Amino acid sequence: MQALRLGKATETAVMGVYNPGKDDYVWLSVDAVPLFHEGQQRPFAAFASFSDITEARDLQRALIQSQKLEAVGRLTGGIAHDFNNILGGVLGFADLARRRNANKDEKIQLYLKQIETAGLRARDLVRQLLIYSRGERTGEIKPLPMAPMIKEIMKLLRPTFPSNIVIDKKVPEKSLGIAVDPLHLHQILMNLCLNAKSAMPDGGVLKVSVRLAELSGESCAITQQSVRGQWVEMSVADSGSGIQSAQQELLFQPFYTTKPIGEGSGMGLAVVAGLLRSYHGHVLVNSKPGQGAEFRVLFPPVDVSDLESSMDLHQ
């Protein structure tokens, strides 16, 4: 038997293998070592080992995303807090000046009113920044059935949509429960629906549905964490132009928007991200160019079997 010897190990390579069953990639680390016959200078074969690093890669992505969210949140929160203090002075002095003028000069009164209006818009933007950076604490969080809340919110949103957008709503009769402030659920659903509306300027179909979902490792679009187990899923899907894969990682960052300048602040999805983090929720995004987009919002389920589905949610 001819003796063999091992050469020096080559550099480790990483490769992705497409898994059609999960419509995703399995990531492998490949180490190869050349094999030589004793006394020969040219290798006749190679010894290769493959290691599945998909989970480790996902954990690393989630850690990097978590650090990025924390850094952006700290920066955003600090700027918003300082700007809010300055804005308070601007609004206060504008109000004093308007009272002092007391309609003596109508043009000055109009100018001061415009300053106040712009200031209030800026204050609303600051509030959205603060929601993104630290969520929004509230004492109104309680277990509630989701179905009546969705129906009520969609009833309020319907008049704001043009007639060329068809709304298809599928809410199960059996109430699925989540612990939420109804105002926050309204903000989340409203922002997702307005985002879908913007994606369909020529009309289309908006689908809103609720179901109990069993997940087996899908990646959250906000945190990049692997999501498993049972969740209450609220899906908002449109038949618009879809989202490029390169844009999907930027969707929930403050001020990111594909709209023309002046037509959007880019804070709608950032507010969704901030609110969901405060509820330990997630978002899955499914979209391909030309095939619309689906946002699947996930909430931890809670038992609401003792609650009446017809309860007044606005008390």
KOLKEPA-253390 format. One line per field, with one value per residue (C-alpha): residue number from 0; x, y negated, z negated. Coordinates in Angstrom, 2 decimals. Layout:
! residues N
resi <- (NUM	...)
px <- (X	...)
py <- (Y	...)
pz <- (Z	...)
END
This chain:
! residues 315
resi <- (0	1	2	3	4	5	6	7	8	9	10	11	12	13	14	15	16	17	18	19	20	21	22	23	24	25	26	27	28	29	30	31	32	33	34	35	36	37	38	39	40	41	42	43	44	45	46	47	48	49	50	51	52	53	54	55	56	57	58	59	60	61	62	63	64	65	66	67	68	69	70	71	72	73	74	75	76	77	78	79	80	81	82	83	84	85	86	87	88	89	90	91	92	93	94	95	96	97	98	99	100	101	102	103	104	105	106	107	108	109	110	111	112	113	114	115	116	117	118	119	120	121	122	123	124	125	126	127	128	129	130	131	132	133	134	135	136	137	138	139	140	141	142	143	144	145	146	147	148	149	150	151	152	153	154	155	156	157	158	159	160	161	162	163	164	165	166	167	168	169	170	171	172	173	174	175	176	177	178	179	180	181	182	183	184	185	186	187	188	189	190	191	192	193	194	195	196	197	198	199	200	201	202	203	204	205	206	207	208	209	210	211	212	213	214	215	216	217	218	219	220	221	222	223	224	225	226	227	228	229	230	231	232	233	234	235	236	237	238	239	240	241	242	243	244	245	246	247	248	249	250	251	252	253	254	255	256	257	258	259	260	261	262	263	264	265	266	267	268	269	270	271	272	273	274	275	276	277	278	279	280	281	282	283	284	285	286	287	288	289	290	291	292	293	294	295	296	297	298	299	300	301	302	303	304	305	306	307	308	309	310	311	312	313	314)
px <- (0.00	1.40	1.89	-0.10	0.60	-1.59	-0.73	-1.35	-4.99	-6.51	-8.49	-11.98	-14.70	-18.36	-21.01	-24.79	-26.87	-30.45	-33.08	-36.30	-38.29	-37.73	-37.20	-33.96	-30.26	-28.33	-24.88	-21.88	-18.30	-15.92	-12.37	-10.20	-6.80	-4.81	-3.70	-0.33	1.28	4.52	7.30	4.93	4.67	1.24	-1.90	-4.05	-7.13	-8.44	-10.03	-12.95	-15.15	-18.48	-20.04	-23.58	-23.16	-26.67	-27.72	-24.44	-24.71	-28.31	-27.30	-24.46	-26.80	-29.29	-26.56	-25.28	-28.84	-29.54	-26.41	-27.34	-30.90	-29.56	-27.07	-29.63	-32.20	-29.82	-28.86	-32.46	-33.73	-31.03	-31.65	-35.42	-35.23	-33.02	-35.06	-38.26	-36.92	-36.09	-39.45	-41.24	-39.70	-40.62	-44.26	-44.49	-43.19	-45.31	-48.40	-47.40	-46.78	-50.14	-51.91	-49.98	-50.87	-54.55	-55.55	-54.16	-52.24	-53.91	-50.79	-48.66	-51.44	-51.42	-47.61	-47.70	-50.43	-48.26	-45.32	-47.53	-48.86	-45.34	-44.23	-47.05	-46.11	-42.51	-43.65	-45.57	-42.43	-40.39	-42.96	-42.59	-38.80	-39.19	-41.54	-38.90	-36.08	-37.78	-41.26	-44.21	-45.00	-48.65	-50.94	-53.61	-52.05	-54.51	-55.63	-58.12	-59.72	-58.16	-61.07	-63.35	-60.37	-59.35	-62.93	-63.29	-59.95	-60.67	-64.09	-62.35	-59.66	-61.99	-63.08	-59.43	-58.81	-59.72	-62.43	-59.93	-58.43	-60.42	-60.14	-60.34	-60.65	-60.48	-60.88	-61.73	-64.92	-62.95	-61.27	-57.49	-56.21	-53.21	-52.11	-52.06	-53.10	-55.86	-54.36	-51.05	-52.70	-54.49	-51.14	-49.50	-52.35	-52.88	-49.21	-49.06	-52.26	-51.06	-47.78	-49.75	-51.89	-48.74	-47.57	-50.79	-51.17	-53.21	-55.39	-55.24	-56.17	-55.39	-55.71	-55.91	-56.14	-55.66	-54.72	-52.83	-49.47	-46.93	-43.43	-40.32	-37.41	-38.42	-36.29	-37.73	-37.27	-36.62	-34.29	-33.09	-33.90	-35.14	-38.84	-40.35	-43.51	-47.12	-47.98	-51.07	-50.39	-51.90	-51.11	-51.30	-50.70	-50.91	-50.81	-48.39	-44.98	-43.16	-39.93	-36.38	-34.46	-31.77	-34.44	-36.04	-33.29	-33.77	-37.57	-37.81	-35.04	-36.11	-36.56	-36.01	-38.53	-38.78	-41.32	-40.38	-39.14	-42.03	-44.42	-43.42	-41.32	-40.20	-41.34	-44.42	-42.64	-40.12	-43.04	-44.29	-40.83	-40.69	-44.14	-43.57	-40.30	-42.19	-44.61	-41.83	-43.40	-41.89	-42.50	-41.94	-41.73	-42.49	-42.05	-40.69	-40.52	-43.76	-45.55	-46.71	-45.67	-46.91	-46.14	-46.87	-47.04	-46.59	-47.87	-47.51	-50.93	-52.91	-56.07	-59.21	-61.78	-63.48	-63.91	-66.97	-66.07	-68.55	-66.89	-66.49	-62.82	-62.95	-63.79)
py <- (0.00	-3.38	-5.90	-9.11	-12.50	-15.55	-18.95	-22.30	-23.13	-25.57	-28.63	-27.97	-28.77	-29.52	-28.50	-28.66	-25.71	-26.47	-24.45	-24.48	-23.00	-26.11	-28.53	-29.57	-28.77	-26.37	-27.81	-25.49	-26.00	-24.00	-23.03	-21.18	-19.52	-18.20	-14.53	-13.46	-10.12	-9.92	-11.40	-13.13	-16.92	-17.12	-16.23	-13.47	-14.23	-16.40	-15.66	-18.03	-18.53	-20.35	-22.02	-23.46	-27.03	-28.25	-28.66	-30.34	-32.68	-33.57	-34.27	-36.49	-38.43	-38.84	-40.09	-42.61	-43.79	-44.10	-46.21	-48.37	-48.87	-49.83	-52.31	-53.90	-53.95	-55.73	-58.30	-58.84	-59.09	-61.57	-63.86	-63.65	-64.47	-67.54	-68.72	-68.31	-70.71	-73.32	-72.79	-73.43	-76.90	-77.65	-76.64	-78.44	-81.76	-81.45	-81.07	-84.05	-86.19	-85.20	-86.12	-89.41	-90.34	-89.46	-89.90	-93.47	-92.55	-89.80	-88.95	-88.53	-86.43	-84.23	-83.89	-82.91	-80.37	-78.82	-78.63	-76.86	-74.42	-73.55	-73.16	-70.73	-68.65	-68.61	-67.55	-64.64	-63.61	-63.79	-61.54	-59.00	-59.09	-58.44	-55.52	-54.04	-54.49	-53.13	-51.92	-53.56	-52.72	-52.70	-51.53	-50.41	-47.05	-44.25	-40.93	-41.61	-39.61	-40.68	-40.18	-43.05	-45.42	-44.67	-45.09	-48.45	-49.78	-48.75	-50.41	-53.67	-53.29	-52.38	-56.00	-57.06	-54.62	-55.37	-53.33	-51.61	-49.74	-46.66	-45.66	-41.94	-41.28	-37.78	-37.64	-34.32	-34.01	-32.46	-35.35	-35.14	-37.13	-39.42	-41.74	-45.20	-48.81	-49.19	-52.55	-50.87	-48.16	-50.96	-52.69	-49.48	-48.47	-52.03	-52.49	-49.14	-49.87	-53.36	-51.81	-49.33	-52.16	-54.02	-50.88	-50.82	-54.31	-52.83	-50.67	-47.04	-44.66	-45.11	-41.91	-41.98	-38.68	-37.21	-33.64	-31.50	-30.70	-27.99	-29.14	-27.03	-29.45	-32.36	-35.50	-38.68	-41.66	-44.00	-42.03	-39.28	-36.78	-33.30	-33.10	-29.81	-28.60	-29.80	-33.43	-35.45	-36.70	-39.81	-39.91	-43.02	-42.26	-44.44	-43.80	-46.65	-46.82	-44.82	-45.55	-44.96	-42.52	-45.17	-47.54	-45.06	-45.35	-49.15	-49.27	-49.77	-52.35	-55.93	-58.24	-55.51	-55.96	-55.32	-58.12	-61.41	-64.23	-65.87	-62.92	-60.91	-61.16	-57.52	-57.07	-54.85	-51.49	-52.75	-53.38	-49.85	-48.52	-50.53	-49.46	-45.79	-45.71	-46.90	-43.95	-41.41	-41.02	-40.46	-41.19	-38.85	-40.46	-38.51	-40.41	-40.13	-42.89	-43.02	-40.60	-42.85	-42.71	-41.00	-42.15	-39.47	-41.02	-38.53	-38.94	-36.49	-34.83	-35.17	-33.46	-35.59	-32.82	-34.53	-37.84	-38.75	-39.38	-42.22	-44.13	-47.89	-48.44	-52.17	-52.26)
pz <- (0.00	1.01	-1.78	-1.71	-3.20	-3.85	-2.44	-4.09	-4.66	-2.23	-3.36	-4.63	-2.10	-2.77	-0.28	-0.13	1.10	2.09	0.23	2.33	-0.56	-2.68	0.24	-1.45	-1.57	-3.78	-4.50	-4.62	-5.76	-3.54	-4.58	-2.07	-2.47	0.57	0.55	1.95	2.68	0.72	2.84	5.27	5.60	7.21	5.24	6.62	4.50	1.71	-1.64	-2.26	-5.32	-5.33	-8.36	-8.48	-9.80	-8.95	-12.59	-13.58	-10.59	-11.51	-15.12	-13.95	-11.65	-14.49	-16.85	-14.29	-13.60	-17.33	-17.82	-14.84	-16.11	-19.53	-18.06	-15.72	-18.54	-20.93	-18.31	-17.22	-20.79	-21.81	-18.84	-19.26	-22.98	-22.45	-19.47	-21.47	-24.12	-21.47	-19.81	-23.08	-23.22	-19.60	-20.11	-23.44	-22.12	-18.95	-21.14	-23.33	-20.25	-18.76	-22.00	-22.24	-18.67	-19.32	-15.65	-15.54	-12.42	-10.41	-8.38	-11.52	-13.03	-9.91	-10.00	-13.67	-12.96	-10.22	-12.64	-15.16	-12.54	-11.35	-14.96	-15.72	-12.67	-13.84	-17.33	-15.78	-13.89	-17.11	-18.80	-15.99	-16.42	-20.13	-19.43	-17.10	-19.60	-22.73	-21.83	-23.55	-27.15	-28.08	-30.84	-28.34	-27.44	-28.17	-26.62	-23.85	-21.02	-17.73	-15.32	-16.47	-16.65	-13.06	-11.81	-13.58	-12.31	-8.71	-8.92	-9.82	-7.12	-4.22	-3.45	-3.09	-0.22	3.42	5.08	7.41	4.44	3.43	-0.24	-0.95	-4.70	-6.20	-9.96	-11.66	-13.66	-16.51	-18.28	-18.54	-21.49	-21.92	-24.72	-23.15	-23.47	-20.79	-19.79	-19.00	-16.91	-15.05	-14.40	-13.16	-10.84	-9.59	-8.68	-6.89	-4.96	-3.96	-2.84	-0.70	0.68	1.82	3.64	5.74	7.29	10.15	7.94	6.93	4.11	0.43	-1.60	-5.39	-7.25	-10.71	-11.61	-14.12	-12.53	-13.35	-12.36	-11.99	-11.68	-9.42	-9.74	-11.27	-8.94	-11.89	-14.16	-11.76	-14.53	-13.71	-14.65	-15.81	-17.54	-17.58	-16.84	-16.08	-12.56	-11.00	-7.30	-5.10	-1.42	1.70	5.44	6.09	7.72	5.02	3.18	4.37	2.14	1.49	0.13	-2.25	-4.88	-4.94	-5.17	-8.95	-9.30	-10.16	-7.16	-4.58	-1.77	1.95	2.36	4.07	1.82	0.00	0.34	-2.71	-5.87	-5.86	-9.48	-9.00	-9.03	-11.61	-13.99	-13.29	-14.21	-17.43	-18.59	-17.78	-19.71	-22.79	-22.38	-21.59	-18.17	-14.72	-11.03	-8.11	-4.66	-1.49	1.75	5.26	7.88	9.85	7.50	4.68	1.03	-2.12	-5.66	-8.28	-11.75	-14.60	-18.17	-21.07	-21.55	-24.79	-26.02	-25.63	-25.87	-28.83	-27.01	-24.97	-21.33	-21.22	-24.05	-23.67	-22.75	-23.23	-26.91)
END
